[in-house]
Amino acid sequence: MRQIQWDENETPEIKANKYKEEGNLMFKNKVYKKAVQSYTMALKQDINDTNNKQHRELISVLHSNRAAAHFYLGNFRSSL
């Protein structure tokens, strides 16, 4: 897995997007377990501003992507 480069001044949204990109790369390479981990780390970032449409959309995409990765791992309950 590639190392994510962090900047101390990055916002949680930027960090979440970097984890999402990493998860997408892992998913594309069929490394689903690491994809789940990356999407989970992205969801752990503090981006729960429900008044921000971009944050809501990002959270939705992350949950959807993580569910797809769980599905390919055979974790059908987790994918639901």
mmJSON file of the N, C-alpha and C atoms, coordinates in Angstrom:
{"data_MODEL":{"atom_site":{
"group_PDB":["ATOM","ATOM","ATOM","ATOM","ATOM","ATOM","ATOM","ATOM","ATOM","ATOM","ATOM","ATOM","ATOM","ATOM","ATOM","ATOM","ATOM","ATOM","ATOM","ATOM","ATOM","ATOM","ATOM","ATOM","ATOM","ATOM","ATOM","ATOM","ATOM","ATOM","ATOM","ATOM","ATOM","ATOM","ATOM","ATOM","ATOM","ATOM","ATOM","ATOM","ATOM","ATOM","ATOM","ATOM","ATOM","ATOM","ATOM","ATOM","ATOM","ATOM","ATOM","ATOM","ATOM","ATOM","ATOM","ATOM","ATOM","ATOM","ATOM","ATOM","ATOM","ATOM","ATOM","ATOM","ATOM","ATOM","ATOM","ATOM","ATOM","ATOM","ATOM","ATOM","ATOM","ATOM","ATOM","ATOM","ATOM","ATOM","ATOM","ATOM","ATOM","ATOM","ATOM","ATOM","ATOM","ATOM","ATOM","ATOM","ATOM","ATOM","ATOM","ATOM","ATOM","ATOM","ATOM","ATOM","ATOM","ATOM","ATOM","ATOM","ATOM","ATOM","ATOM","ATOM","ATOM","ATOM","ATOM","ATOM","ATOM","ATOM","ATOM","ATOM","ATOM","ATOM","ATOM","ATOM","ATOM","ATOM","ATOM","ATOM","ATOM","ATOM","ATOM","ATOM","ATOM","ATOM","ATOM","ATOM","ATOM","ATOM","ATOM","ATOM","ATOM","ATOM","ATOM","ATOM","ATOM","ATOM","ATOM","ATOM","ATOM","ATOM","ATOM","ATOM","ATOM","ATOM","ATOM","ATOM","ATOM","ATOM","ATOM","ATOM","ATOM","ATOM","ATOM","ATOM","ATOM","ATOM","ATOM","ATOM","ATOM","ATOM","ATOM","ATOM","ATOM","ATOM","ATOM","ATOM","ATOM","ATOM","ATOM","ATOM","ATOM","ATOM","ATOM","ATOM","ATOM","ATOM","ATOM","ATOM","ATOM","ATOM","ATOM","ATOM","ATOM","ATOM","ATOM","ATOM","ATOM","ATOM","ATOM","ATOM","ATOM","ATOM","ATOM","ATOM","ATOM","ATOM","ATOM","ATOM","ATOM","ATOM","ATOM","ATOM","ATOM","ATOM","ATOM","ATOM","ATOM","ATOM","ATOM","ATOM","ATOM","ATOM","ATOM","ATOM","ATOM","ATOM","ATOM","ATOM","ATOM","ATOM","ATOM","ATOM","ATOM","ATOM","ATOM","ATOM","ATOM","ATOM","ATOM","ATOM","ATOM","ATOM","ATOM","ATOM","ATOM","ATOM","ATOM","ATOM"],
"id":[1,2,3,4,5,6,7,8,9,10,11,12,13,14,15,16,17,18,19,20,21,22,23,24,25,26,27,28,29,30,31,32,33,34,35,36,37,38,39,40,41,42,43,44,45,46,47,48,49,50,51,52,53,54,55,56,57,58,59,60,61,62,63,64,65,66,67,68,69,70,71,72,73,74,75,76,77,78,79,80,81,82,83,84,85,86,87,88,89,90,91,92,93,94,95,96,97,98,99,100,101,102,103,104,105,106,107,108,109,110,111,112,113,114,115,116,117,118,119,120,121,122,123,124,125,126,127,128,129,130,131,132,133,134,135,136,137,138,139,140,141,142,143,144,145,146,147,148,149,150,151,152,153,154,155,156,157,158,159,160,161,162,163,164,165,166,167,168,169,170,171,172,173,174,175,176,177,178,179,180,181,182,183,184,185,186,187,188,189,190,191,192,193,194,195,196,197,198,199,200,201,202,203,204,205,206,207,208,209,210,211,212,213,214,215,216,217,218,219,220,221,222,223,224,225,226,227,228,229,230,231,232,233,234,235,236,237,238,239,240],
"type_symbol":["N","C","C","N","C","C","N","C","C","N","C","C","N","C","C","N","C","C","N","C","C","N","C","C","N","C","C","N","C","C","N","C","C","N","C","C","N","C","C","N","C","C","N","C","C","N","C","C","N","C","C","N","C","C","N","C","C","N","C","C","N","C","C","N","C","C","N","C","C","N","C","C","N","C","C","N","C","C","N","C","C","N","C","C","N","C","C","N","C","C","N","C","C","N","C","C","N","C","C","N","C","C","N","C","C","N","C","C","N","C","C","N","C","C","N","C","C","N","C","C","N","C","C","N","C","C","N","C","C","N","C","C","N","C","C","N","C","C","N","C","C","N","C","C","N","C","C","N","C","C","N","C","C","N","C","C","N","C","C","N","C","C","N","C","C","N","C","C","N","C","C","N","C","C","N","C","C","N","C","C","N","C","C","N","C","C","N","C","C","N","C","C","N","C","C","N","C","C","N","C","C","N","C","C","N","C","C","N","C","C","N","C","C","N","C","C","N","C","C","N","C","C","N","C","C","N","C","C","N","C","C","N","C","C","N","C","C","N","C","C"],
"label_atom_id":["N","CA","C","N","CA","C","N","CA","C","N","CA","C","N","CA","C","N","CA","C","N","CA","C","N","CA","C","N","CA","C","N","CA","C","N","CA","C","N","CA","C","N","CA","C","N","CA","C","N","CA","C","N","CA","C","N","CA","C","N","CA","C","N","CA","C","N","CA","C","N","CA","C","N","CA","C","N","CA","C","N","CA","C","N","CA","C","N","CA","C","N","CA","C","N","CA","C","N","CA","C","N","CA","C","N","CA","C","N","CA","C","N","CA","C","N","CA","C","N","CA","C","N","CA","C","N","CA","C","N","CA","C","N","CA","C","N","CA","C","N","CA","C","N","CA","C","N","CA","C","N","CA","C","N","CA","C","N","CA","C","N","CA","C","N","CA","C","N","CA","C","N","CA","C","N","CA","C","N","CA","C","N","CA","C","N","CA","C","N","CA","C","N","CA","C","N","CA","C","N","CA","C","N","CA","C","N","CA","C","N","CA","C","N","CA","C","N","CA","C","N","CA","C","N","CA","C","N","CA","C","N","CA","C","N","CA","C","N","CA","C","N","CA","C","N","CA","C","N","CA","C","N","CA","C","N","CA","C","N","CA","C","N","CA","C","N","CA","C","N","CA","C","N","CA","C","N","CA","C"],
"label_alt_id":[null,null,null,null,null,null,null,null,null,null,null,null,null,null,null,null,null,null,null,null,null,null,null,null,null,null,null,null,null,null,null,null,null,null,null,null,null,null,null,null,null,null,null,null,null,null,null,null,null,null,null,null,null,null,null,null,null,null,null,null,null,null,null,null,null,null,null,null,null,null,null,null,null,null,null,null,null,null,null,null,null,null,null,null,null,null,null,null,null,null,null,null,null,null,null,null,null,null,null,null,null,null,null,null,null,null,null,null,null,null,null,null,null,null,null,null,null,null,null,null,null,null,null,null,null,null,null,null,null,null,null,null,null,null,null,null,null,null,null,null,null,null,null,null,null,null,null,null,null,null,null,null,null,null,null,null,null,null,null,null,null,null,null,null,null,null,null,null,null,null,null,null,null,null,null,null,null,null,null,null,null,null,null,null,null,null,null,null,null,null,null,null,null,null,null,null,null,null,null,null,null,null,null,null,null,null,null,null,null,null,null,null,null,null,null,null,null,null,null,null,null,null,null,null,null,null,null,null,null,null,null,null,null,null,null,null,null,null,null,null],
"label_comp_id":["MET","MET","MET","ARG","ARG","ARG","GLN","GLN","GLN","ILE","ILE","ILE","GLN","GLN","GLN","TRP","TRP","TRP","ASP","ASP","ASP","GLU","GLU","GLU","ASN","ASN","ASN","GLU","GLU","GLU","THR","THR","THR","PRO","PRO","PRO","GLU","GLU","GLU","ILE","ILE","ILE","LYS","LYS","LYS","ALA","ALA","ALA","ASN","ASN","ASN","LYS","LYS","LYS","TYR","TYR","TYR","LYS","LYS","LYS","GLU","GLU","GLU","GLU","GLU","GLU","GLY","GLY","GLY","ASN","ASN","ASN","LEU","LEU","LEU","MET","MET","MET","PHE","PHE","PHE","LYS","LYS","LYS","ASN","ASN","ASN","LYS","LYS","LYS","VAL","VAL","VAL","TYR","TYR","TYR","LYS","LYS","LYS","LYS","LYS","LYS","ALA","ALA","ALA","VAL","VAL","VAL","GLN","GLN","GLN","SER","SER","SER","TYR","TYR","TYR","THR","THR","THR","MET","MET","MET","ALA","ALA","ALA","LEU","LEU","LEU","LYS","LYS","LYS","GLN","GLN","GLN","ASP","ASP","ASP","ILE","ILE","ILE","ASN","ASN","ASN","ASP","ASP","ASP","THR","THR","THR","ASN","ASN","ASN","ASN","ASN","ASN","LYS","LYS","LYS","GLN","GLN","GLN","HIS","HIS","HIS","ARG","ARG","ARG","GLU","GLU","GLU","LEU","LEU","LEU","ILE","ILE","ILE","SER","SER","SER","VAL","VAL","VAL","LEU","LEU","LEU","HIS","HIS","HIS","SER","SER","SER","ASN","ASN","ASN","ARG","ARG","ARG","ALA","ALA","ALA","ALA","ALA","ALA","ALA","ALA","ALA","HIS","HIS","HIS","PHE","PHE","PHE","TYR","TYR","TYR","LEU","LEU","LEU","GLY","GLY","GLY","ASN","ASN","ASN","PHE","PHE","PHE","ARG","ARG","ARG","SER","SER","SER","SER","SER","SER","LEU","LEU","LEU"],
"label_asym_id":["A","A","A","A","A","A","A","A","A","A","A","A","A","A","A","A","A","A","A","A","A","A","A","A","A","A","A","A","A","A","A","A","A","A","A","A","A","A","A","A","A","A","A","A","A","A","A","A","A","A","A","A","A","A","A","A","A","A","A","A","A","A","A","A","A","A","A","A","A","A","A","A","A","A","A","A","A","A","A","A","A","A","A","A","A","A","A","A","A","A","A","A","A","A","A","A","A","A","A","A","A","A","A","A","A","A","A","A","A","A","A","A","A","A","A","A","A","A","A","A","A","A","A","A","A","A","A","A","A","A","A","A","A","A","A","A","A","A","A","A","A","A","A","A","A","A","A","A","A","A","A","A","A","A","A","A","A","A","A","A","A","A","A","A","A","A","A","A","A","A","A","A","A","A","A","A","A","A","A","A","A","A","A","A","A","A","A","A","A","A","A","A","A","A","A","A","A","A","A","A","A","A","A","A","A","A","A","A","A","A","A","A","A","A","A","A","A","A","A","A","A","A","A","A","A","A","A","A","A","A","A","A","A","A","A","A","A","A","A","A"],
"label_entity_id":["1","1","1","1","1","1","1","1","1","1","1","1","1","1","1","1","1","1","1","1","1","1","1","1","1","1","1","1","1","1","1","1","1","1","1","1","1","1","1","1","1","1","1","1","1","1","1","1","1","1","1","1","1","1","1","1","1","1","1","1","1","1","1","1","1","1","1","1","1","1","1","1","1","1","1","1","1","1","1","1","1","1","1","1","1","1","1","1","1","1","1","1","1","1","1","1","1","1","1","1","1","1","1","1","1","1","1","1","1","1","1","1","1","1","1","1","1","1","1","1","1","1","1","1","1","1","1","1","1","1","1","1","1","1","1","1","1","1","1","1","1","1","1","1","1","1","1","1","1","1","1","1","1","1","1","1","1","1","1","1","1","1","1","1","1","1","1","1","1","1","1","1","1","1","1","1","1","1","1","1","1","1","1","1","1","1","1","1","1","1","1","1","1","1","1","1","1","1","1","1","1","1","1","1","1","1","1","1","1","1","1","1","1","1","1","1","1","1","1","1","1","1","1","1","1","1","1","1","1","1","1","1","1","1","1","1","1","1","1","1"],
"label_seq_id":[1,1,1,2,2,2,3,3,3,4,4,4,5,5,5,6,6,6,7,7,7,8,8,8,9,9,9,10,10,10,11,11,11,12,12,12,13,13,13,14,14,14,15,15,15,16,16,16,17,17,17,18,18,18,19,19,19,20,20,20,21,21,21,22,22,22,23,23,23,24,24,24,25,25,25,26,26,26,27,27,27,28,28,28,29,29,29,30,30,30,31,31,31,32,32,32,33,33,33,34,34,34,35,35,35,36,36,36,37,37,37,38,38,38,39,39,39,40,40,40,41,41,41,42,42,42,43,43,43,44,44,44,45,45,45,46,46,46,47,47,47,48,48,48,49,49,49,50,50,50,51,51,51,52,52,52,53,53,53,54,54,54,55,55,55,56,56,56,57,57,57,58,58,58,59,59,59,60,60,60,61,61,61,62,62,62,63,63,63,64,64,64,65,65,65,66,66,66,67,67,67,68,68,68,69,69,69,70,70,70,71,71,71,72,72,72,73,73,73,74,74,74,75,75,75,76,76,76,77,77,77,78,78,78,79,79,79,80,80,80],
"pdbx_PDB_ins_code":[null,null,null,null,null,null,null,null,null,null,null,null,null,null,null,null,null,null,null,null,null,null,null,null,null,null,null,null,null,null,null,null,null,null,null,null,null,null,null,null,null,null,null,null,null,null,null,null,null,null,null,null,null,null,null,null,null,null,null,null,null,null,null,null,null,null,null,null,null,null,null,null,null,null,null,null,null,null,null,null,null,null,null,null,null,null,null,null,null,null,null,null,null,null,null,null,null,null,null,null,null,null,null,null,null,null,null,null,null,null,null,null,null,null,null,null,null,null,null,null,null,null,null,null,null,null,null,null,null,null,null,null,null,null,null,null,null,null,null,null,null,null,null,null,null,null,null,null,null,null,null,null,null,null,null,null,null,null,null,null,null,null,null,null,null,null,null,null,null,null,null,null,null,null,null,null,null,null,null,null,null,null,null,null,null,null,null,null,null,null,null,null,null,null,null,null,null,null,null,null,null,null,null,null,null,null,null,null,null,null,null,null,null,null,null,null,null,null,null,null,null,null,null,null,null,null,null,null,null,null,null,null,null,null,null,null,null,null,null,null],
"Cartn_x":[0.851,0.0,0.904,0.523,1.325,1.111,2.1,2.007,1.352,0.387,-0.268,0.617,0.848,1.639,0.716,1.017,0.174,0.825,0.002,0.399,-0.341,0.353,-0.268,-1.495,-1.529,-2.607,-3.769,-3.742,-4.825,-6.103,-7.189,-8.489,-8.899,-9.821,-10.317,-10.907,-11.509,-12.08,-10.984,-9.875,-8.764,-8.195,-8.033,-7.531,-8.49,-9.787,-10.783,-10.707,-10.538,-10.43,-9.173,-8.082,-6.86,-7.068,-7.717,-8.021,-8.964,-9.921,-10.848,-10.088,-9.183,-8.373,-7.56,-6.984,-6.216,-7.123,-8.306,-9.271,-9.687,-9.897,-10.263,-9.16,-7.909,-6.779,-6.724,-6.924,-6.917,-8.069,-9.232,-10.402,-10.133,-9.578,-9.277,-8.299,-7.368,-6.378,-6.852,-8.111,-8.753,-8.123,-7.655,-7.137,-8.227,-9.308,-10.534,-10.395,-9.614,-9.456,-8.814,-7.789,-7.137,-8.045,-8.872,-9.834,-10.801,-11.295,-12.206,-11.508,-10.26,-9.513,-9.369,-9.082,-8.918,-10.228,-11.315,-12.62,-13.028,-12.707,-13.029,-12.233,-10.954,-10.141,-10.686,-11.159,-11.745,-12.989,-13.795,-15.017,-14.725,-13.553,-13.184,-12.754,-12.539,-12.179,-13.407,-13.177,-14.268,-14.893,-15.746,-16.404,-17.919,-18.409,-19.836,-20.657,-20.266,-21.038,-22.247,-23.397,-24.585,-25.148,-24.687,-25.151,-24.34,-23.27,-22.404,-22.731,-23.26,-23.674,-22.507,-21.338,-20.167,-19.768,-19.861,-19.525,-20.514,-21.784,-22.807,-22.59,-22.276,-22.035,-20.788,-19.729,-18.5,-18.76,-19.474,-19.787,-20.608,-21.564,-22.387,-21.547,-20.642,-19.773,-18.864,-18.328,-17.439,-18.165,-19.387,-20.167,-20.479,-20.826,-21.154,-19.934,-18.793,-17.569,-17.142,-17.26,-16.882,-17.807,-19.083,-20.041,-19.701,-19.303,-18.933,-17.703,-16.726,-15.525,-15.87,-16.732,-17.183,-17.887,-18.685,-19.398,-18.413,-17.378,-16.396,-15.573,-15.5,-14.825,-15.729,-17.02,-17.971,-18.577,-18.34,-18.913,-20.28,-21.237,-22.524,-23.284,-23.215,-23.894,-23.263,-21.961,-21.272,-21.567,-21.765,-22.043,-23.436,-24.328,-25.659,-25.576],
"Cartn_y":[-1.163,0.0,1.235,2.19,3.407,4.222,4.983,5.817,7.141,7.544,8.831,9.916,10.951,12.07,13.06,13.355,14.243,15.602,16.593,17.951,18.304,18.884,19.204,20.096,20.898,21.872,21.357,20.081,19.553,19.418,19.701,19.578,18.106,17.767,16.389,15.945,16.872,16.538,16.128,16.831,16.483,15.127,14.875,13.584,12.463,12.704,11.694,11.398,12.424,12.223,11.442,11.675,10.91,9.433,9.159,7.77,7.156,7.944,7.447,7.078,7.94,7.657,6.384,6.229,5.023,3.787,3.907,2.808,2.466,3.48,3.245,2.5,2.861,2.182,0.711,0.479,-0.895,-1.701,-1.084,-1.761,-2.125,-1.189,-1.407,-2.568,-2.708,-3.78,-5.047,-5.072,-6.228,-6.599,-5.591,-5.78,-5.239,-6.005,-5.517,-5.271,-6.092,-5.902,-4.544,-4.198,-2.897,-1.758,-2.015,-0.996,-0.696,-1.748,-1.563,-0.732,-1.041,-0.302,1.173,1.449,2.838,3.604,2.979,3.648,3.875,2.928,3.085,4.237,4.333,5.445,6.784,6.804,8.034,8.418,7.425,7.705,8.15,7.833,8.237,9.698,10.318,11.734,12.548,13.675,14.509,15.336,14.671,15.358,15.233,15.222,14.987,16.263,17.255,18.498,18.241,17.984,17.626,18.792,20.005,21.159,21.345,20.587,20.708,19.57,19.932,18.93,18.07,18.665,17.904,16.856,17.211,16.26,15.102,15.408,14.348,13.413,13.976,13.153,12.291,12.85,12.096,10.926,11.175,10.121,9.024,9.409,8.419,7.555,8.184,7.448,6.499,6.966,6.118,4.883,5.074,3.931,2.97,3.5,2.673,1.887,2.561,1.902,0.817,1.117,0.123,-1.084,-0.838,-1.941,-2.81,-2.2,-2.963,-3.824,-3.269,-4.036,-5.211,-4.975,-6.064,-7.144,-6.742,-7.699,-8.624,-8.044,-8.843,-9.74,-9.384,-10.239,-11.369,-11.288,-12.283,-11.941,-10.728,-10.265,-9.628,-10.491,-9.996,-9.2,-9.577,-8.801,-7.423,-7.37,-6.077,-5.21,-5.834,-5.041,-4.409,-5.028,-4.436,-3.224],
"Cartn_z":[0.0,0.0,0.0,-0.777,-0.823,0.445,0.777,1.962,1.594,2.387,2.176,2.772,2.011,2.496,3.202,4.45,5.246,5.403,5.396,5.716,6.993,7.945,9.233,9.087,8.055,7.888,7.055,6.676,5.845,6.65,5.985,6.631,6.677,7.576,7.614,6.271,5.539,4.234,3.241,3.25,2.367,2.744,4.04,4.505,4.095,4.262,3.89,2.397,1.593,0.145,-0.224,0.496,0.231,0.568,1.703,2.049,1.017,0.538,-0.483,-1.755,-2.185,-3.377,-3.195,-2.011,-1.728,-1.764,-1.174,-1.201,-2.62,-3.435,-4.833,-5.58,-5.297,-5.927,-5.484,-4.194,-3.678,-4.281,-4.381,-4.95,-6.41,-7.14,-8.559,-8.738,-7.786,-7.832,-7.119,-6.758,-6.123,-4.779,-4.068,-2.717,-1.783,-1.692,-1.07,0.433,1.126,2.568,2.864,2.106,2.307,1.847,0.855,0.424,1.559,2.222,3.361,4.435,4.715,5.736,5.36,4.112,3.677,3.762,3.308,3.389,4.838,5.709,7.124,7.732,7.383,7.884,7.38,6.153,5.615,6.406,6.757,7.512,8.942,9.45,10.804,10.877,9.747,9.738,10.146,10.729,11.254,10.131,9.327,8.207,8.324,9.531,9.767,9.792,9.026,8.937,8.043,8.656,7.889,7.085,7.351,6.58,5.306,5.163,3.988,3.018,1.855,0.872,0.406,0.2,-0.24,0.798,2.079,3.13,3.146,3.004,2.984,1.808,0.645,-0.544,-0.376,0.182,0.404,1.359,2.436,3.399,2.735,1.905,1.198,0.269,-0.468,-1.395,-0.624,0.49,1.286,1.817,2.314,2.796,1.655,0.506,-0.653,-1.137,-1.225,-1.668,-0.692,0.598,1.6,1.532,1.302,1.168,-0.04,-1.13,-2.332,-2.065,-1.364,-1.04,-0.123,0.86,1.732,0.916,-0.04,-0.883,-1.603,-2.198,-2.927,-2.009,-0.724,0.248,0.73,0.377,0.842,2.179,2.663,3.929,3.648,3.348,2.862,3.917,5.166,6.217,6.369,6.316,6.426,5.21,4.065,2.878,2.935,3.678,3.848,4.725],
"occupancy":[1.0,1.0,1.0,1.0,1.0,1.0,1.0,1.0,1.0,1.0,1.0,1.0,1.0,1.0,1.0,1.0,1.0,1.0,1.0,1.0,1.0,1.0,1.0,1.0,1.0,1.0,1.0,1.0,1.0,1.0,1.0,1.0,1.0,1.0,1.0,1.0,1.0,1.0,1.0,1.0,1.0,1.0,1.0,1.0,1.0,1.0,1.0,1.0,1.0,1.0,1.0,1.0,1.0,1.0,1.0,1.0,1.0,1.0,1.0,1.0,1.0,1.0,1.0,1.0,1.0,1.0,1.0,1.0,1.0,1.0,1.0,1.0,1.0,1.0,1.0,1.0,1.0,1.0,1.0,1.0,1.0,1.0,1.0,1.0,1.0,1.0,1.0,1.0,1.0,1.0,1.0,1.0,1.0,1.0,1.0,1.0,1.0,1.0,1.0,1.0,1.0,1.0,1.0,1.0,1.0,1.0,1.0,1.0,1.0,1.0,1.0,1.0,1.0,1.0,1.0,1.0,1.0,1.0,1.0,1.0,1.0,1.0,1.0,1.0,1.0,1.0,1.0,1.0,1.0,1.0,1.0,1.0,1.0,1.0,1.0,1.0,1.0,1.0,1.0,1.0,1.0,1.0,1.0,1.0,1.0,1.0,1.0,1.0,1.0,1.0,1.0,1.0,1.0,1.0,1.0,1.0,1.0,1.0,1.0,1.0,1.0,1.0,1.0,1.0,1.0,1.0,1.0,1.0,1.0,1.0,1.0,1.0,1.0,1.0,1.0,1.0,1.0,1.0,1.0,1.0,1.0,1.0,1.0,1.0,1.0,1.0,1.0,1.0,1.0,1.0,1.0,1.0,1.0,1.0,1.0,1.0,1.0,1.0,1.0,1.0,1.0,1.0,1.0,1.0,1.0,1.0,1.0,1.0,1.0,1.0,1.0,1.0,1.0,1.0,1.0,1.0,1.0,1.0,1.0,1.0,1.0,1.0,1.0,1.0,1.0,1.0,1.0,1.0,1.0,1.0,1.0,1.0,1.0,1.0,1.0,1.0,1.0,1.0,1.0,1.0],
"B_iso_or_equiv":[0.0,0.0,0.0,0.0,0.0,0.0,0.0,0.0,0.0,0.0,0.0,0.0,0.0,0.0,0.0,0.0,0.0,0.0,0.0,0.0,0.0,0.0,0.0,0.0,0.0,0.0,0.0,0.0,0.0,0.0,0.0,0.0,0.0,0.0,0.0,0.0,0.0,0.0,0.0,0.0,0.0,0.0,0.0,0.0,0.0,0.0,0.0,0.0,0.0,0.0,0.0,0.0,0.0,0.0,0.0,0.0,0.0,0.0,0.0,0.0,0.0,0.0,0.0,0.0,0.0,0.0,0.0,0.0,0.0,0.0,0.0,0.0,0.0,0.0,0.0,0.0,0.0,0.0,0.0,0.0,0.0,0.0,0.0,0.0,0.0,0.0,0.0,0.0,0.0,0.0,0.0,0.0,0.0,0.0,0.0,0.0,0.0,0.0,0.0,0.0,0.0,0.0,0.0,0.0,0.0,0.0,0.0,0.0,0.0,0.0,0.0,0.0,0.0,0.0,0.0,0.0,0.0,0.0,0.0,0.0,0.0,0.0,0.0,0.0,0.0,0.0,0.0,0.0,0.0,0.0,0.0,0.0,0.0,0.0,0.0,0.0,0.0,0.0,0.0,0.0,0.0,0.0,0.0,0.0,0.0,0.0,0.0,0.0,0.0,0.0,0.0,0.0,0.0,0.0,0.0,0.0,0.0,0.0,0.0,0.0,0.0,0.0,0.0,0.0,0.0,0.0,0.0,0.0,0.0,0.0,0.0,0.0,0.0,0.0,0.0,0.0,0.0,0.0,0.0,0.0,0.0,0.0,0.0,0.0,0.0,0.0,0.0,0.0,0.0,0.0,0.0,0.0,0.0,0.0,0.0,0.0,0.0,0.0,0.0,0.0,0.0,0.0,0.0,0.0,0.0,0.0,0.0,0.0,0.0,0.0,0.0,0.0,0.0,0.0,0.0,0.0,0.0,0.0,0.0,0.0,0.0,0.0,0.0,0.0,0.0,0.0,0.0,0.0,0.0,0.0,0.0,0.0,0.0,0.0,0.0,0.0,0.0,0.0,0.0,0.0],
"pdbx_formal_charge":[null,null,null,null,null,null,null,null,null,null,null,null,null,null,null,null,null,null,null,null,null,null,null,null,null,null,null,null,null,null,null,null,null,null,null,null,null,null,null,null,null,null,null,null,null,null,null,null,null,null,null,null,null,null,null,null,null,null,null,null,null,null,null,null,null,null,null,null,null,null,null,null,null,null,null,null,null,null,null,null,null,null,null,null,null,null,null,null,null,null,null,null,null,null,null,null,null,null,null,null,null,null,null,null,null,null,null,null,null,null,null,null,null,null,null,null,null,null,null,null,null,null,null,null,null,null,null,null,null,null,null,null,null,null,null,null,null,null,null,null,null,null,null,null,null,null,null,null,null,null,null,null,null,null,null,null,null,null,null,null,null,null,null,null,null,null,null,null,null,null,null,null,null,null,null,null,null,null,null,null,null,null,null,null,null,null,null,null,null,null,null,null,null,null,null,null,null,null,null,null,null,null,null,null,null,null,null,null,null,null,null,null,null,null,null,null,null,null,null,null,null,null,null,null,null,null,null,null,null,null,null,null,null,null,null,null,null,null,null,null],
"auth_seq_id":[1,1,1,2,2,2,3,3,3,4,4,4,5,5,5,6,6,6,7,7,7,8,8,8,9,9,9,10,10,10,11,11,11,12,12,12,13,13,13,14,14,14,15,15,15,16,16,16,17,17,17,18,18,18,19,19,19,20,20,20,21,21,21,22,22,22,23,23,23,24,24,24,25,25,25,26,26,26,27,27,27,28,28,28,29,29,29,30,30,30,31,31,31,32,32,32,33,33,33,34,34,34,35,35,35,36,36,36,37,37,37,38,38,38,39,39,39,40,40,40,41,41,41,42,42,42,43,43,43,44,44,44,45,45,45,46,46,46,47,47,47,48,48,48,49,49,49,50,50,50,51,51,51,52,52,52,53,53,53,54,54,54,55,55,55,56,56,56,57,57,57,58,58,58,59,59,59,60,60,60,61,61,61,62,62,62,63,63,63,64,64,64,65,65,65,66,66,66,67,67,67,68,68,68,69,69,69,70,70,70,71,71,71,72,72,72,73,73,73,74,74,74,75,75,75,76,76,76,77,77,77,78,78,78,79,79,79,80,80,80],
"auth_comp_id":["MET","MET","MET","ARG","ARG","ARG","GLN","GLN","GLN","ILE","ILE","ILE","GLN","GLN","GLN","TRP","TRP","TRP","ASP","ASP","ASP","GLU","GLU","GLU","ASN","ASN","ASN","GLU","GLU","GLU","THR","THR","THR","PRO","PRO","PRO","GLU","GLU","GLU","ILE","ILE","ILE","LYS","LYS","LYS","ALA","ALA","ALA","ASN","ASN","ASN","LYS","LYS","LYS","TYR","TYR","TYR","LYS","LYS","LYS","GLU","GLU","GLU","GLU","GLU","GLU","GLY","GLY","GLY","ASN","ASN","ASN","LEU","LEU","LEU","MET","MET","MET","PHE","PHE","PHE","LYS","LYS","LYS","ASN","ASN","ASN","LYS","LYS","LYS","VAL","VAL","VAL","TYR","TYR","TYR","LYS","LYS","LYS","LYS","LYS","LYS","ALA","ALA","ALA","VAL","VAL","VAL","GLN","GLN","GLN","SER","SER","SER","TYR","TYR","TYR","THR","THR","THR","MET","MET","MET","ALA","ALA","ALA","LEU","LEU","LEU","LYS","LYS","LYS","GLN","GLN","GLN","ASP","ASP","ASP","ILE","ILE","ILE","ASN","ASN","ASN","ASP","ASP","ASP","THR","THR","THR","ASN","ASN","ASN","ASN","ASN","ASN","LYS","LYS","LYS","GLN","GLN","GLN","HIS","HIS","HIS","ARG","ARG","ARG","GLU","GLU","GLU","LEU","LEU","LEU","ILE","ILE","ILE","SER","SER","SER","VAL","VAL","VAL","LEU","LEU","LEU","HIS","HIS","HIS","SER","SER","SER","ASN","ASN","ASN","ARG","ARG","ARG","ALA","ALA","ALA","ALA","ALA","ALA","ALA","ALA","ALA","HIS","HIS","HIS","PHE","PHE","PHE","TYR","TYR","TYR","LEU","LEU","LEU","GLY","GLY","GLY","ASN","ASN","ASN","PHE","PHE","PHE","ARG","ARG","ARG","SER","SER","SER","SER","SER","SER","LEU","LEU","LEU"],
"auth_asym_id":["A","A","A","A","A","A","A","A","A","A","A","A","A","A","A","A","A","A","A","A","A","A","A","A","A","A","A","A","A","A","A","A","A","A","A","A","A","A","A","A","A","A","A","A","A","A","A","A","A","A","A","A","A","A","A","A","A","A","A","A","A","A","A","A","A","A","A","A","A","A","A","A","A","A","A","A","A","A","A","A","A","A","A","A","A","A","A","A","A","A","A","A","A","A","A","A","A","A","A","A","A","A","A","A","A","A","A","A","A","A","A","A","A","A","A","A","A","A","A","A","A","A","A","A","A","A","A","A","A","A","A","A","A","A","A","A","A","A","A","A","A","A","A","A","A","A","A","A","A","A","A","A","A","A","A","A","A","A","A","A","A","A","A","A","A","A","A","A","A","A","A","A","A","A","A","A","A","A","A","A","A","A","A","A","A","A","A","A","A","A","A","A","A","A","A","A","A","A","A","A","A","A","A","A","A","A","A","A","A","A","A","A","A","A","A","A","A","A","A","A","A","A","A","A","A","A","A","A","A","A","A","A","A","A","A","A","A","A","A","A"],
"auth_atom_id":["N","CA","C","N","CA","C","N","CA","C","N","CA","C","N","CA","C","N","CA","C","N","CA","C","N","CA","C","N","CA","C","N","CA","C","N","CA","C","N","CA","C","N","CA","C","N","CA","C","N","CA","C","N","CA","C","N","CA","C","N","CA","C","N","CA","C","N","CA","C","N","CA","C","N","CA","C","N","CA","C","N","CA","C","N","CA","C","N","CA","C","N","CA","C","N","CA","C","N","CA","C","N","CA","C","N","CA","C","N","CA","C","N","CA","C","N","CA","C","N","CA","C","N","CA","C","N","CA","C","N","CA","C","N","CA","C","N","CA","C","N","CA","C","N","CA","C","N","CA","C","N","CA","C","N","CA","C","N","CA","C","N","CA","C","N","CA","C","N","CA","C","N","CA","C","N","CA","C","N","CA","C","N","CA","C","N","CA","C","N","CA","C","N","CA","C","N","CA","C","N","CA","C","N","CA","C","N","CA","C","N","CA","C","N","CA","C","N","CA","C","N","CA","C","N","CA","C","N","CA","C","N","CA","C","N","CA","C","N","CA","C","N","CA","C","N","CA","C","N","CA","C","N","CA","C","N","CA","C","N","CA","C","N","CA","C","N","CA","C","N","CA","C","N","CA","C","N","CA","C"],
"pdbx_PDB_model_num":[1,1,1,1,1,1,1,1,1,1,1,1,1,1,1,1,1,1,1,1,1,1,1,1,1,1,1,1,1,1,1,1,1,1,1,1,1,1,1,1,1,1,1,1,1,1,1,1,1,1,1,1,1,1,1,1,1,1,1,1,1,1,1,1,1,1,1,1,1,1,1,1,1,1,1,1,1,1,1,1,1,1,1,1,1,1,1,1,1,1,1,1,1,1,1,1,1,1,1,1,1,1,1,1,1,1,1,1,1,1,1,1,1,1,1,1,1,1,1,1,1,1,1,1,1,1,1,1,1,1,1,1,1,1,1,1,1,1,1,1,1,1,1,1,1,1,1,1,1,1,1,1,1,1,1,1,1,1,1,1,1,1,1,1,1,1,1,1,1,1,1,1,1,1,1,1,1,1,1,1,1,1,1,1,1,1,1,1,1,1,1,1,1,1,1,1,1,1,1,1,1,1,1,1,1,1,1,1,1,1,1,1,1,1,1,1,1,1,1,1,1,1,1,1,1,1,1,1,1,1,1,1,1,1,1,1,1,1,1,1]
}}}
